[in-house]
Amino acid sequence: MLADLHPSVVLLDVQLPSLSGIEVCWWIRRQRHLADVPVILLGARTSQFEIDAGLLAGANHYVTKPITSAHITALVAHHLVGRPALPPPARVIIADSAD
């Protein structure tokens, strides 16, 4: 399922239910089609160890909570500036097999 995704930016919480956002970031960085996608980690933990772990996993930014919507908007906009626009989604044509 994730292999079919082509996001412009990934906004990822560090504390996910089953794995950590840091593990997901590490996985994203090892996928060829996602390797250049900016990753922004959001975390409630503010220890330098946690922040360093996120950045070493490949995150472009590690932002500690609480965070304002203006800050998130600015970070996302920063990473989208200069990136090529995504191509339009492919059209799916289902032919009638009765022909």
C-alpha positions in Angstrom: 0.0 0.0 0.0 2.7 2.5 0.9 4.6 1.7 -2.2 1.8 3.3 -4.2 2.1 6.7 -2.3 3.9 9.6 -3.8 3.5 12.4 -1.2 5.1 15.9 -1.6 5.8 16.1 2.1 5.3 13.7 5.1 4.1 15.1 8.5 4.7 12.3 11.0 4.0 12.0 14.7 6.8 10.3 16.7 4.4 8.5 19.0 2.3 6.2 16.8 0.3 3.3 18.2 2.4 0.3 16.9 5.7 1.7 15.8 7.5 5.0 16.4 7.4 7.7 13.8 11.2 7.5 13.9 11.0 3.9 12.6 8.6 5.0 9.9 10.9 7.8 8.9 13.8 5.3 8.7 11.7 3.1 6.5 10.7 6.0 4.2 14.3 6.9 3.7 15.1 3.4 2.4 12.3 3.5 -0.3 13.7 4.7 -3.6 10.6 6.5 -4.6 10.3 8.3 -1.2 14.0 9.0 -0.5 13.8 12.7 -1.5 10.4 13.4 0.1 10.8 15.9 3.0 9.8 14.4 6.4 8.8 16.5 9.4 8.6 14.7 12.7 6.3 16.0 15.5 7.1 14.9 19.0 6.1 15.6 22.6 9.5 14.4 23.8 12.0 17.1 24.0 15.2 15.2 25.0 18.2 15.8 22.7 18.5 12.0 22.3 15.0 11.8 20.8 15.5 14.8 18.5 18.9 13.4 17.4 17.4 10.0 16.8 14.7 11.5 14.5 17.3 13.5 12.5 19.6 10.6 12.2 16.7 8.5 10.9 16.5 11.0 8.0 13.9 13.6 9.1 14.3 17.1 7.7 12.9 18.7 10.8 12.0 17.5 14.4 9.4 19.9 15.9 8.4 19.6 19.5 4.8 20.0 20.7 2.9 22.1 21.3 3.1 23.7 17.9 1.0 26.3 16.2 -0.8 25.7 13.0 1.1 28.7 11.6 4.4 27.0 12.3 3.4 23.8 10.7 2.0 25.7 7.6 5.3 27.5 7.3 7.4 24.3 7.5 5.3 22.5 5.0 5.3 25.5 2.6 9.1 25.8 3.0 9.5 22.2 1.8 7.1 22.6 -1.0 8.7 25.7 -2.5 10.7 24.8 -5.6 9.5 21.2 -5.7 8.1 20.2 -9.1 4.3 19.9 -9.2 2.9 16.4 -8.9 1.6 15.0 -12.2 -2.1 14.6 -12.5 -3.4 11.2 -11.4 -3.6 8.6 -14.2 -7.0 8.0 -15.7 -8.4 4.5 -15.3 -10.4 3.2 -18.2 -12.4 0.0 -17.6 -13.4 -1.6 -20.9 -16.7 -3.4 -21.1 -15.8 -7.1 -21.7 -19.0 -7.7 -23.5 -17.7 -6.0 -26.7 
